Amino acid sequence: MSEILQAIEFHLGRKMNGHDWNYYSVLGLEPTATLEEIKAGLKTSAAAWNASDRKTHPGRAQKVAQILREAQATLLDAEKKDAYDQQLRTPSELEFFSFDPMASFDPSQLPAQNFQVPWHESEARFVGLVAVMAPAQRVPEPLRTNWTGNNPGTPSLSAGAIPMVATGPHQGAGPSSSNAAARIQALKRKRQRNQIITVSAILIAAIGFLSYAAFQFAASQKRLAKQETPQNVAPTELQREFEEGMREQAAKQADQTPPPSDLPTLPVGDPSNSPPDNAATNDPAMSPSPFDIKPIELPADLAKPPGTFALPDPEMPKSDVPATPQPAETSSNAANKEKWVAAMKGGREALSKTDFAAFAKAMESAVQMPMTPEMEAQQKRLDQVGQLYQMAVDAMREARSKTRGTEEITVGKNLVNIVEVTDEAIVVRVAGKNERYSWNQLPLGLALAMSDLTLSDREPTDLAARAVYLSLAPNKTGLYDKKIKEFFDKSLGKGEIRSDLPQVFTDSYE
C-alpha cells in the first residue's frame, strides 16, 4: 500500500495516506464533484503522469496508470459511480452522535467498522461492493453523515436519533442496500450481455470467413477443371496402343508411296476450267498423268544433280542395276529451296537469340514453301524444338517472378539460399559468399533448379523442354551431355514429342 501511495505522490504530486484515499482523492477532487470536474481531473492527472519520470520506476508508473484507468472506468459510468459513492457513504463516516452518558450501553448504537480496502485490486473492490449489499436494520430515521451534512437538500435530524447499524446478511434489508444489490445485478447482466454479443460477433465472423474460404476453394477447383486439357492427362494403355497402331499404319503407307518428285505441286482448281484429256501441252507438269512423262536423258555428269534430298538407305544392298537419273531442278524449285533454306537458317539464328517472334515468322515462311519429306521432317523438328525452348524460357521467367529472397532451392544435391531477386539478376549465397548472376548468364545448374520450380518432372513435354534448354544454352559444357540424354530418353516418342527430335542439332539445310 505504501508503495502505491509513494508512486501516486511521485507521478501525480499528491501526498495521501492509506485512510483517506479513493478515486476522488487520487484525482484531487471531492466526492461531490460533478461529471465535468471529474473529466477535468482525469485530464490533469493524465498530463501529470505523462510529464513525470516513468523510466526510473516503470512498474510503479504502470500501477498509477492502471489506477487512473480504473478511476476513469468507474467515475464516468453512472451505475458504477453510484455504487462507488454508496460504498464511500459507510457508517464509519457518520458524525459522532450525542447520547446520555448515564444511559445503559446499547451495542446497536456503535458505528460499523470501516475496513480499509485497497481499491487498486479487483478482488478487494468486489469485497467492498459485497459489503454494500449487507442488509441493515432500519430505525425510524438514519443519522446524517459527514458527506450528506454538506448537502443542503439533506434534512436535519434531532439529537438522540438512533443510527442505522448493519446487523448481518440475513436480517431485514433497507432501501439503500436493495438499490445497491439491484445495481450490482444490473452490472452483472450488462457484463453477460456484452459477453454474449462478443461471442456472437466472433462466431458470425468465423462463419463468414469459413464460407468465403469454401467459396474460393470451390472456385479454384472449377478453374483448375476448366484449365485441364487432354494433353495434361496421362494416356491410358488403350490410347497408347491406338497411337502405336496409327504410327505403324502411317509407316506402311509411307513405304507404299511413290518416290519423291521435284515437280511443283499444282493448286487444286475448278475441274470445269481444266483442259480436256486429249489437249496437247508442252509442259510436263501439266500432263494429266505422271506416267505419260517421258524421262529426260541427261549426261553422265548430270545424272545425279547436286542438292538431291533422296538419299539411299544404308541398310539396303547395292544393286548392279544403274539408278534412274533424276530430272534436273527447275528454276522455280531452286528459288523455292533457297527461300526455304533461308527461312530455316533464320529460324535457327532466331532461337540462338531467343527471338521467338522472328522464329515464328521464319517457320511460317518455311511451311509455305514446297518441301520434300526430308525437308518437311527437318522443318517439323526445328519447329518443335523452338516451341520447347520457348516453354523452358517462359518457365524460367515464371520462376523468376515467383521467387523471393530468403528462399532455398536445390542445385544438384546442395541447398542454395536466394538473397535477392531483381529483373536483371539474382543474388545467391554459396559457401558463405554472395554471388550475383545475370539472367542471361545463369549457370546451368542454377537454371535447371529454377526451372524445376515450375516444370513437371514426369510430363514428357516438360522433360524435353529441359533437354532443349540445356542443349541450346550458350554456356553449355560436356558435363551436361549425360543429363540431356537422360531427359531425351524419358521424353522421346511419348505424347507429342518426336522420336527423331535430337537430329535437329545435326541437320544441315543446304
VENGIMO-V724872 format. One record per backbone hydrogen bond with DSSP energy under -1.0 kcal/mol. NH is the residue of the N-H (numbers start at 1). CO is the residue of the C=O. If there is no record, write none. Layout:
NH;CO
NH;CO
This chain:
5;1
6;2
7;3
8;4
9;5
10;6
11;7
12;8
26;22
27;23
29;24
33;30
38;34
39;35
40;36
41;37
42;38
43;39
44;40
45;41
46;42
47;43
48;44
49;45
50;46
51;47
61;57
62;58
63;59
64;60
65;61
66;62
67;63
68;64
69;65
70;66
71;67
72;68
73;69
74;70
75;71
76;72
81;77
82;78
83;79
84;80
85;81
86;82
87;83
88;84
89;85
90;88
93;90
94;91
95;144
103;100
109;106
110;107
119;117
121;118
125;121
126;122
127;123
128;124
129;125
130;126
131;127
134;131
137;165
146;93
149;145
151;148
154;151
161;158
171;168
178;174
179;175
180;176
181;177
182;178
183;179
184;180
185;181
186;182
187;183
188;184
189;185
190;186
191;187
192;188
193;189
194;190
195;191
196;192
197;193
198;194
199;195
200;196
201;197
202;198
203;199
204;200
205;201
206;202
207;203
208;204
209;205
210;206
211;207
212;208
213;209
214;210
215;211
216;212
217;213
218;214
219;215
220;216
221;217
222;218
223;219
224;220
225;221
226;222
227;223
228;224
232;229
240;236
241;237
242;238
243;239
244;240
245;241
246;242
247;243
248;244
249;245
250;246
251;247
252;248
253;249
254;250
255;251
256;252
273;270
274;271
279;276
286;283
287;284
292;289
293;290
303;300
311;309
316;313
326;303
334;330
335;331
336;332
337;333
338;334
339;335
340;336
341;337
342;338
343;339
344;340
345;341
346;342
347;343
348;344
349;345
350;346
351;347
352;348
353;349
354;351
355;350
356;354
359;355
360;356
361;357
362;358
363;359
364;360
365;361
366;362
367;363
368;364
376;372
377;373
378;374
379;375
380;376
381;377
382;378
383;379
384;380
385;381
386;382
387;383
388;384
389;385
390;386
391;387
392;388
393;389
394;390
395;391
396;392
397;393
398;394
399;395
400;396
401;397
402;398
403;399
406;418
409;416
411;414
414;411
416;409
418;407
419;427
420;427
422;425
426;437
427;420
428;435
429;417
430;433
433;430
435;428
437;426
439;424
447;443
448;444
449;445
450;446
451;447
452;448
453;450
454;451
455;451
463;459
464;460
465;461
466;462
467;463
468;464
469;465
470;466
471;467
472;468
476;473
480;477
481;478
484;480
485;481
486;482
487;483
488;484
489;485
490;486
492;488
494;491
497;494
503;500
504;501
505;502
506;503
